[in-house]
Amino acid sequence: MNIKNKTKMSTTFGIITKSGERPIARRVGGKNGAEMWFTDELAEMLPDDTPVEPLDNSAQGIYTIGDIKNHILNQNKDKKVV
């Protein structure tokens, strides 16, 4: 039996520190797009070229802090269009 999964796909992104993984952002989305936000308020102060790692799914085009910032900026622009 083929049951379609109607839940949204999600990914937690983190940085790798000397003490291990530190989650810093979350991306949740479905077929109509994805929303992303920082879960650690200090993360957005890191340089744009800081590498990030997907901790529980695939990267989906997000490889740096700059990629996260761009995604958040673009989703906010899209929300303002009525």
MONOR-V206461 format. One record per backbone hydrogen bond with DSSP energy under -1.0 kcal/mol. CO is the residue of the C=O (numbers start at 0). NH is the residue of the N-H. If there is no record, write none. Layout:
{{CO	NH} {CO	NH}}
This chain:
{{8	28} {10	26} {11	54} {12	23} {12	24} {13	52} {14	21} {16	19} {19	16} {21	14} {23	38} {23	39} {24	12} {25	36} {26	10} {27	34} {28	8} {29	32} {32	29} {34	27} {36	25} {39	42} {41	44} {42	45} {46	49} {47	65} {49	64} {52	13} {58	61} {62	51} {63	67} {64	68} {65	69} {66	70} {67	71} {68	72} {69	73} {70	74} {71	75} {72	76} {73	77} {74	78} {75	79}}
